[in-house]
Amino acid sequence: MLQNSKMEKYLGVWMDDSLKLSDHVLLAAKKANQMLGMIKRSFNYLDMSTVKLLYVCMIRPHLEDGNVVWHPRFKKDMNLLVNVQHRATRMIPGFRNLSYEERLRRLDLPTLTYRRLGEMLRLSLANNSSSTSPHSPSPPVAPPDFSVFKPTSESEVCKILFNSPNKQSDSDASPTWLLKECASVIIPTITNIVNLSLSSGHFHPLSKSLLFLLFLKNPP
């Protein structure tokens, strides 16, 4: 007899009965915090280099393992992960009263959001350029469909981004407000992708897919 389950683990990722991944984020943060507690109990003294080494090798992997699949989309989930890094950087003597940004600067650590976006962009570019690898023959390319093309600029892309409303849905890979916060990092890459796509006459397959959700206002 089949039983109802509120949460299931599939390929290492926990999801609830509505296919949301917040439970996985909560469990990842909980496991990382347990590791931090174990480290704190095991060492009488922790200097900056030791904390950074332990954090990068033992703590951060719990916050990033498979995050391309369970990429957090809600602010509360992102805060759960960020709080772990907050706690880890405060373990260093003399760092407790410093700001979070200053602690990261001294440790030469990027924010978790920056690393997640960088990983997604790296995978996207790798998939987009796999057909033009120098280790394999280039496939035949159809002639461009554009006879006249004026490349866009970073300022134009930035203007479009900041004029966009801060709305999001479950199908969005990253919320608009997060893209705006990381604009200085991702705008050059987005501009380059747009110009390359238009100049070659080819678009990334992900840019061609649409998701339609139909709702009846007055269901029978």
Backbone as CSV, one residue per row, in Angstrom:
resi,resn,N_x,N_y,N_z,CA_x,CA_y,CA_z,C_x,C_y,C_z
1,MET,0.847,-1.191,0.000,0.000,0.000,0.000,0.889,1.248,0.000
2,LEU,0.632,2.134,-0.948,1.437,3.350,-1.051,1.080,4.318,0.066
3,GLN,2.101,4.949,0.615,1.901,5.920,1.687,2.297,7.307,1.210
4,ASN,1.595,8.299,1.726,1.923,9.687,1.397,3.214,10.089,2.102
5,SER,4.026,10.857,1.391,5.286,11.337,1.969,5.418,12.822,1.689
6,LYS,5.762,13.573,2.718,5.908,15.027,2.573,7.258,15.414,1.984
7,MET,8.258,14.508,2.071,9.587,14.839,1.592,10.298,13.567,1.158
8,GLU,10.970,13.625,0.009,11.692,12.472,-0.511,13.060,12.913,-1.022
9,LYS,14.010,11.962,-0.990,15.354,12.221,-1.481,15.534,11.513,-2.818
10,TYR,15.928,12.265,-3.840,16.127,11.692,-5.169,17.467,12.165,-5.721
11,LEU,18.362,11.225,-6.001,19.698,11.529,-6.511,20.433,12.521,-5.606
12,GLY,20.257,12.330,-4.302,20.974,13.147,-3.334,20.349,14.478,-3.010
13,VAL,19.193,14.789,-3.599,18.536,16.082,-3.377,17.169,15.849,-2.742
14,TRP,16.916,16.540,-1.632,15.624,16.439,-0.950,14.641,17.424,-1.556
15,MET,13.412,16.977,-1.788,12.355,17.859,-2.268,11.046,17.472,-1.605
16,ASP,10.158,18.469,-1.450,8.879,18.188,-0.800,7.830,17.793,-1.832
17,ASP,6.594,17.610,-1.364,5.542,17.123,-2.257,5.095,18.161,-3.279
18,SER,5.573,19.404,-3.157,5.289,20.425,-4.174,6.519,20.712,-5.031
19,LEU,7.533,19.823,-4.936,8.770,19.910,-5.720,9.605,21.139,-5.371
20,LYS,9.429,21.676,-4.184,10.280,22.773,-3.727,11.486,22.199,-2.989
21,LEU,12.590,22.939,-3.013,13.871,22.429,-2.520,14.330,23.113,-1.240
22,SER,13.446,23.835,-0.585,13.833,24.547,0.635,14.271,23.580,1.731
23,ASP,13.673,22.395,1.776,14.061,21.415,2.796,15.510,20.967,2.604
24,HIS,15.934,20.842,1.341,17.325,20.453,1.088,18.276,21.549,1.561
25,VAL,17.931,22.808,1.315,18.762,23.928,1.769,18.875,23.912,3.296
26,LEU,17.736,23.663,3.960,17.724,23.624,5.426,18.618,22.504,5.950
27,LEU,18.547,21.328,5.346,19.369,20.201,5.785,20.857,20.447,5.499
28,ALA,21.166,21.076,4.348,22.561,21.383,4.021,23.151,22.363,5.035
29,ALA,22.382,23.407,5.373,22.855,24.380,6.357,23.006,23.741,7.733
30,LYS,22.078,22.847,8.084,22.155,22.173,9.384,23.399,21.297,9.478
31,LYS,23.702,20.552,8.419,24.886,19.693,8.427,26.164,20.529,8.496
32,ALA,26.191,21.649,7.755,27.371,22.516,7.781,27.575,23.127,9.165
33,ASN,26.485,23.530,9.821,26.590,24.087,11.172,27.060,23.034,12.177
34,GLN,26.639,21.780,11.989,27.117,20.707,12.862,28.623,20.516,12.709
35,MET,29.117,20.608,11.470,30.550,20.491,11.238,31.302,21.648,11.883
36,LEU,30.726,22.843,11.808,31.360,23.997,12.451,31.458,23.793,13.959
37,GLY,30.374,23.273,14.551,30.401,23.009,15.982,31.451,21.982,16.354
38,MET,31.607,20.935,15.545,32.618,19.920,15.807,34.022,20.508,15.738
39,ILE,34.260,21.377,14.737,35.572,22.014,14.600,35.864,22.902,15.804
40,LYS,34.855,23.651,16.235,35.048,24.559,17.361,35.379,23.793,18.641
41,ARG,34.769,22.609,18.817,35.035,21.809,20.014,36.365,21.074,19.932
42,SER,36.884,20.880,18.735,38.087,20.063,18.556,39.379,20.860,18.617
43,PHE,39.312,22.188,18.500,40.521,23.009,18.463,40.501,24.013,19.612
44,ASN,41.639,24.115,20.294,41.771,25.126,21.348,42.073,26.497,20.769
45,TYR,42.719,26.535,19.612,43.065,27.815,18.985,42.948,27.653,17.470
46,LEU,42.371,28.657,16.831,42.200,28.649,15.377,42.695,29.975,14.811
47,ASP,43.702,29.921,13.953,44.139,31.143,13.298,43.444,31.275,11.944
48,MET,43.755,32.349,11.233,43.044,32.661,9.998,43.248,31.590,8.932
49,SER,44.486,31.150,8.733,44.760,30.170,7.676,44.110,28.822,7.984
50,THR,44.077,28.438,9.281,43.469,27.153,9.648,41.965,27.177,9.434
51,VAL,41.320,28.260,9.849,39.871,28.372,9.669,39.503,28.357,8.185
52,LYS,40.269,29.092,7.390,39.971,29.121,5.950,40.125,27.739,5.331
53,LEU,41.189,27.025,5.691,41.419,25.692,5.141,40.303,24.729,5.550
54,LEU,39.925,24.745,6.832,38.865,23.857,7.306,37.522,24.203,6.669
55,TYR,37.264,25.495,6.532,35.985,25.917,5.948,35.880,25.497,4.481
56,VAL,36.935,25.764,3.712,36.904,25.450,2.276,36.836,23.944,2.041
57,CYS,37.510,23.160,2.889,37.580,21.709,2.665,36.427,20.939,3.294
58,MET,35.908,21.396,4.437,34.945,20.597,5.185,33.553,21.210,5.293
59,ILE,33.438,22.530,5.195,32.137,23.181,5.421,31.478,23.593,4.119
60,ARG,32.197,24.352,3.305,31.593,24.890,2.082,31.086,23.818,1.123
61,PRO,31.729,22.645,1.007,31.163,21.616,0.121,29.732,21.226,0.469
62,HIS,29.364,21.261,1.765,27.977,20.954,2.138,27.007,22.024,1.617
63,LEU,27.487,23.249,1.467,26.631,24.349,1.009,26.547,24.432,-0.509
64,GLU,27.397,23.673,-1.214,27.468,23.826,-2.669,27.290,22.526,-3.439
65,ASP,27.288,21.406,-2.767,27.208,20.121,-3.468,25.888,20.013,-4.246
66,GLY,25.986,19.982,-5.569,24.797,19.847,-6.412,23.940,21.089,-6.487
67,ASN,24.508,22.274,-6.155,23.661,23.470,-6.104,23.187,23.943,-7.470
68,VAL,23.728,23.375,-8.552,23.178,23.694,-9.866,21.754,23.164,-9.972
69,VAL,21.468,22.080,-9.222,20.119,21.495,-9.218,19.219,22.221,-8.215
70,TRP,19.712,22.402,-6.985,18.852,22.978,-5.946,19.166,24.461,-5.690
71,HIS,19.656,25.161,-6.699,19.991,26.586,-6.591,18.900,27.338,-5.826
72,PRO,19.209,27.945,-4.663,18.176,28.611,-3.858,17.607,29.831,-4.569
73,ARG,16.284,29.937,-4.569,15.616,31.037,-5.249,14.922,31.996,-4.287
74,PHE,14.840,31.609,-3.032,14.152,32.438,-2.052,15.173,33.059,-1.097
75,LYS,14.881,34.269,-0.677,15.799,35.009,0.197,16.062,34.257,1.497
76,LYS,15.022,33.631,2.047,15.194,32.926,3.320,16.158,31.748,3.174
77,ASP,16.117,31.066,2.015,17.039,29.957,1.787,18.464,30.454,1.614
78,MET,18.619,31.566,0.891,19.957,32.131,0.709,20.546,32.572,2.053
79,ASN,19.703,33.149,2.905,20.192,33.608,4.211,20.657,32.444,5.079
80,LEU,19.981,31.281,4.961,20.410,30.109,5.729,21.843,29.724,5.382
81,LEU,22.177,29.765,4.093,23.526,29.398,3.660,24.543,30.475,4.034
82,VAL,24.145,31.732,3.844,25.067,32.834,4.154,25.389,32.861,5.646
83,ASN,24.410,32.533,6.492,24.641,32.566,7.935,25.727,31.574,8.355
84,VAL,25.854,30.470,7.621,26.925,29.513,7.927,28.284,30.153,7.680
85,GLN,28.426,30.849,6.560,29.702,31.512,6.272,29.954,32.653,7.246
86,HIS,28.883,33.358,7.642,29.011,34.386,8.688,29.627,33.770,9.945
87,ARG,29.034,32.665,10.395,29.478,32.028,11.632,30.909,31.525,11.527
88,ALA,31.270,30.968,10.385,32.617,30.435,10.211,33.665,31.537,10.273
89,THR,33.400,32.660,9.629,34.396,33.739,9.608,34.518,34.440,10.950
90,ARG,33.490,34.339,11.799,33.579,34.956,13.132,34.374,34.101,14.115
91,MET,34.724,32.887,13.736,35.481,32.014,14.637,36.942,32.439,14.774
92,ILE,37.415,33.287,13.867,38.817,33.701,13.883,39.017,34.774,14.954
93,PRO,40.025,34.648,15.798,40.284,35.674,16.819,40.480,37.053,16.189
94,GLY,39.769,38.047,16.721,39.878,39.414,16.231,38.968,39.738,15.065
95,PHE,38.230,38.759,14.555,37.354,38.990,13.408,35.898,39.220,13.806
96,ARG,35.549,38.946,15.059,34.146,38.966,15.460,33.511,40.334,15.270
97,ASN,34.267,41.406,15.528,33.695,42.755,15.447,33.837,43.386,14.064
98,LEU,34.430,42.667,13.123,34.550,43.186,11.757,33.269,42.938,10.982
99,SER,33.041,43.748,9.950,31.877,43.528,9.088,32.069,42.249,8.275
100,TYR,30.968,41.702,7.794,31.026,40.473,7.001,31.876,40.677,5.752
101,GLU,31.692,41.806,5.070,32.452,42.086,3.846,33.949,42.184,4.131
102,GLU,34.308,42.813,5.261,35.725,42.950,5.607,36.339,41.597,5.948
103,ARG,35.575,40.724,6.629,36.087,39.388,6.947,36.356,38.600,5.663
104,LEU,35.432,38.686,4.707,35.634,37.985,3.440,36.840,38.536,2.690
105,ARG,37.018,39.864,2.738,38.147,40.472,2.028,39.473,39.995,2.614
106,ARG,39.582,39.932,3.933,40.836,39.514,4.562,41.119,38.030,4.317
107,LEU,40.050,37.235,4.225,40.222,35.806,3.978,40.326,35.489,2.491
108,ASP,40.097,36.476,1.648,40.098,36.279,0.195,39.071,35.213,-0.196
109,LEU,37.850,35.357,0.352,36.754,34.439,0.057,35.646,35.187,-0.681
110,PRO,35.110,34.637,-1.754,33.960,35.254,-2.424,32.677,34.926,-1.680
111,THR,31.624,35.667,-1.962,30.329,35.339,-1.384,29.799,34.060,-2.026
112,LEU,28.890,33.385,-1.333,28.306,32.153,-1.877,27.468,32.444,-3.112
113,THR,26.793,33.597,-3.123,25.989,33.970,-4.289,26.868,34.134,-5.516
114,TYR,28.013,34.775,-5.332,28.940,34.972,-6.455,29.418,33.633,-6.997
115,ARG,29.720,32.696,-6.112,30.202,31.388,-6.562,29.109,30.616,-7.289
116,ARG,27.863,30.708,-6.805,26.767,29.989,-7.481,26.531,30.540,-8.876
117,LEU,26.514,31.863,-9.005,26.313,32.473,-10.329,27.476,32.148,-11.260
118,GLY,28.698,32.172,-10.708,29.852,31.845,-11.538,29.796,30.424,-12.060
119,GLU,29.337,29.487,-11.203,29.237,28.093,-11.629,28.176,27.917,-12.717
120,MET,27.041,28.616,-12.569,25.980,28.507,-13.571,26.426,29.099,-14.907
121,LEU,27.123,30.228,-14.851,27.614,30.836,-16.086,28.676,29.959,-16.742
122,ARG,29.532,29.345,-15.925,30.581,28.483,-16.474,29.971,27.283,-17.196
123,LEU,28.965,26.661,-16.576,28.321,25.509,-17.205,27.577,25.912,-18.473
124,SER,26.924,27.077,-18.423,26.188,27.535,-19.598,27.126,27.803,-20.764
125,LEU,28.254,28.475,-20.485,29.209,28.772,-21.545,29.883,27.499,-22.051
126,ALA,30.144,26.552,-21.135,30.772,25.298,-21.553,29.850,24.509,-22.481
127,ASN,28.566,24.471,-22.150,27.609,23.762,-22.997,27.443,24.458,-24.339
128,ASN,27.517,25.798,-24.304,27.311,26.563,-25.531,28.501,26.444,-26.474
129,SER,29.691,26.238,-25.920,30.894,26.201,-26.744,31.402,24.785,-26.992
130,SER,30.677,23.763,-26.489,31.162,22.387,-26.631,31.225,21.964,-28.095
131,SER,30.344,22.524,-28.936,30.338,22.126,-30.346,31.496,22.735,-31.115
132,THR,32.174,23.746,-30.508,33.303,24.392,-31.192,34.610,24.110,-30.466
133,SER,34.696,22.953,-29.804,35.908,22.590,-29.079,37.073,22.416,-30.055
134,PRO,38.275,22.887,-29.706,39.426,22.728,-30.599,39.828,21.272,-30.776
135,HIS,39.300,20.371,-29.907,39.663,18.962,-29.996,38.719,18.170,-30.904
136,SER,37.737,18.809,-31.478,36.807,18.122,-32.366,36.552,18.997,-33.580
137,PRO,36.266,18.401,-34.721,36.017,19.212,-35.917,34.781,20.068,-35.759
138,SER,34.851,21.272,-36.305,33.731,22.196,-36.195,32.599,21.747,-37.106
139,PRO,31.350,21.734,-36.589,30.225,21.341,-37.423,29.905,22.433,-38.429
140,PRO,29.229,22.089,-39.506,28.842,23.117,-40.476,27.901,24.129,-39.850
141,VAL,28.139,25.371,-40.156,27.343,26.462,-39.583,26.536,27.114,-40.685
142,ALA,25.253,27.287,-40.415,24.392,27.934,-41.395,24.755,29.405,-41.499
143,PRO,24.553,30.028,-42.644,24.863,31.452,-42.788,23.994,32.288,-41.866
144,PRO,24.508,33.383,-41.377,23.728,34.231,-40.473,22.442,34.712,-41.118
145,ASP,21.413,34.813,-40.256,20.126,35.302,-40.729,20.048,36.824,-40.685
146,PHE,21.042,37.467,-40.094,21.000,38.915,-39.928,21.912,39.565,-40.974
147,SER,21.343,40.453,-41.757,22.145,41.168,-42.751,22.761,42.427,-42.157
148,VAL,22.088,43.021,-41.180,22.601,44.222,-40.508,22.532,43.979,-39.015
149,PHE,23.624,44.191,-38.331,23.666,43.942,-36.889,24.485,45.024,-36.198
150,LYS,23.890,45.626,-35.215,24.587,46.621,-34.407,24.760,46.038,-33.004
151,PRO,25.984,45.762,-32.601,26.195,45.148,-31.281,25.612,46.013,-30.169
152,THR,25.078,45.339,-29.161,24.580,46.056,-27.997,25.740,46.421,-27.083
153,SER,25.482,47.243,-26.120,26.525,47.702,-25.198,26.152,47.298,-23.776
154,GLU,27.137,47.345,-22.898,26.883,47.001,-21.497,25.895,47.974,-20.867
155,SER,25.953,49.234,-21.273,25.036,50.226,-20.701,23.589,49.920,-21.094
156,GLU,23.384,49.442,-22.339,22.031,49.093,-22.777,21.498,47.887,-22.009
157,VAL,22.340,46.870,-21.821,21.923,45.698,-21.059,21.645,46.072,-19.611
158,CYS,22.495,46.925,-19.048,22.306,47.376,-17.659,20.990,48.152,-17.511
159,LYS,20.677,48.984,-18.497,19.437,49.765,-18.453,18.221,48.849,-18.482
160,ILE,18.253,47.826,-19.348,17.134,46.879,-19.425,16.968,46.127,-18.111
161,LEU,18.098,45.704,-17.520,18.035,44.950,-16.276,17.437,45.771,-15.148
162,PHE,17.907,47.017,-14.975,17.452,47.819,-13.844,16.063,48.412,-14.067
163,ASN,15.568,48.387,-15.307,14.188,48.797,-15.565,13.210,47.642,-15.405
164,SER,13.722,46.435,-15.189,12.860,45.267,-15.025,12.301,45.233,-13.606
165,PRO,11.044,44.839,-13.433,10.461,44.754,-12.081,11.068,43.599,-11.301
166,ASN,11.073,43.730,-9.986,11.637,42.695,-9.108,10.604,41.592,-8.873
167,LYS,10.250,40.907,-9.953,9.304,39.800,-9.857,10.029,38.508,-10.186
168,GLN,9.475,37.393,-9.721,10.080,36.108,-9.997,9.023,35.015,-9.924
169,SER,9.333,33.880,-10.512,8.481,32.708,-10.440,9.355,31.498,-10.217
170,ASP,8.734,30.354,-9.962,9.500,29.139,-9.695,10.304,28.681,-10.900
171,SER,9.944,29.148,-12.100,10.676,28.734,-13.300,11.909,29.595,-13.559
172,ASP,12.084,30.696,-12.809,13.244,31.571,-12.996,14.481,30.931,-12.385
173,ALA,15.565,30.917,-13.157,16.820,30.364,-12.622,17.376,31.226,-11.501
174,SER,17.254,32.555,-11.645,17.732,33.488,-10.621,16.745,34.647,-10.550
175,PRO,16.394,35.105,-9.349,15.474,36.235,-9.229,16.094,37.530,-9.750
176,THR,15.237,38.459,-10.202,15.716,39.698,-10.803,16.508,40.538,-9.810
177,TRP,16.050,40.588,-8.547,16.761,41.416,-7.567,18.187,40.924,-7.348
178,LEU,18.399,39.583,-7.458,19.738,39.037,-7.288,20.624,39.403,-8.475
179,LEU,20.073,39.378,-9.682,20.838,39.780,-10.858,21.254,41.244,-10.753
180,LYS,20.352,42.082,-10.217,20.689,43.499,-10.067,21.833,43.688,-9.077
181,GLU,21.839,42.901,-7.992,22.915,43.022,-7.000,24.267,42.609,-7.580
182,CYS,24.239,41.649,-8.523,25.487,41.144,-9.123,25.718,41.729,-10.510
183,ALA,25.092,42.865,-10.809,25.149,43.421,-12.161,26.574,43.678,-12.620
184,SER,27.410,44.198,-11.742,28.771,44.537,-12.153,29.571,43.312,-12.576
185,VAL,29.160,42.130,-12.102,29.881,40.900,-12.426,29.336,40.245,-13.689
186,ILE,27.994,40.221,-13.821,27.390,39.420,-14.895,27.071,40.219,-16.151
187,ILE,26.979,41.563,-16.066,26.614,42.368,-17.243,27.589,42.154,-18.400
188,PRO,28.926,42.185,-18.188,29.831,41.952,-19.326,29.625,40.595,-19.994
189,THR,29.386,39.550,-19.187,29.177,38.215,-19.760,27.871,38.151,-20.535
190,ILE,26.797,38.724,-19.977,25.502,38.723,-20.674,25.610,39.486,-21.989
191,THR,26.279,40.622,-21.974,26.441,41.413,-23.201,27.192,40.625,-24.260
192,ASN,28.238,39.925,-23.830,29.019,39.124,-24.771,28.179,37.990,-25.361
193,ILE,27.369,37.329,-24.540,26.505,36.245,-25.020,25.500,36.761,-26.034
194,VAL,24.881,37.920,-25.740,23.892,38.500,-26.655,24.528,38.838,-27.990
195,ASN,25.677,39.495,-27.950,26.333,39.901,-29.199,26.784,38.696,-30.018
196,LEU,27.323,37.669,-29.357,27.752,36.479,-30.085,26.565,35.731,-30.686
197,SER,25.466,35.651,-29.937,24.288,34.959,-30.432,23.703,35.661,-31.649
198,LEU,23.602,36.981,-31.578,23.009,37.725,-32.689,23.929,37.758,-33.904
199,SER,25.228,37.920,-33.684,26.145,38.027,-34.816,26.287,36.708,-35.568
200,SER,26.129,35.577,-34.866,26.252,34.280,-35.540,24.914,33.754,-36.037
201,GLY,23.828,34.383,-35.605,22.506,33.930,-36.038,22.008,32.720,-35.287
202,HIS,22.637,32.403,-34.149,22.245,31.227,-33.378,21.937,31.660,-31.945
203,PHE,20.921,31.032,-31.368,20.552,31.290,-29.997,20.740,30.018,-29.181
204,HIS,21.065,30.217,-27.905,21.206,29.076,-27.023,19.859,28.360,-26.917
205,PRO,19.859,27.005,-26.901,18.584,26.270,-26.832,17.708,26.668,-25.658
206,LEU,18.335,27.028,-24.516,17.540,27.436,-23.360,16.756,28.710,-23.631
207,SER,17.269,29.554,-24.576,16.585,30.799,-24.889,15.382,30.568,-25.800
208,LYS,15.242,29.350,-26.349,14.146,29.067,-27.256,12.981,28.356,-26.569
209,SER,13.176,27.938,-25.319,12.138,27.172,-24.633,11.220,28.092,-23.848
210,LEU,9.942,27.751,-23.850,8.939,28.508,-23.114,8.186,27.570,-22.189
211,LEU,7.708,28.100,-21.075,6.914,27.327,-20.138,5.569,28.003,-19.987
212,PHE,4.498,27.299,-20.348,3.151,27.827,-20.252,2.422,27.126,-19.110
213,LEU,1.829,27.907,-18.234,1.002,27.383,-17.158,-0.401,27.955,-17.328
214,LEU,-1.382,27.092,-17.504,-2.755,27.510,-17.753,-3.549,27.410,-16.457
215,PHE,-4.253,28.462,-16.105,-5.096,28.474,-14.930,-6.506,28.891,-15.317
216,LEU,-7.495,28.201,-14.802,-8.889,28.548,-15.041,-9.373,29.423,-13.893
217,LYS,-9.863,30.603,-14.231,-10.350,31.506,-13.197,-11.615,30.962,-12.555
218,ASN,-12.452,30.322,-13.357,-13.688,29.765,-12.846,-13.769,28.296,-13.249
219,PRO,-13.064,27.403,-12.515,-13.060,26.004,-12.912,-14.453,25.396,-12.762
220,PRO,-14.772,24.414,-13.620,-16.091,23.791,-13.538,-16.261,23.002,-12.253
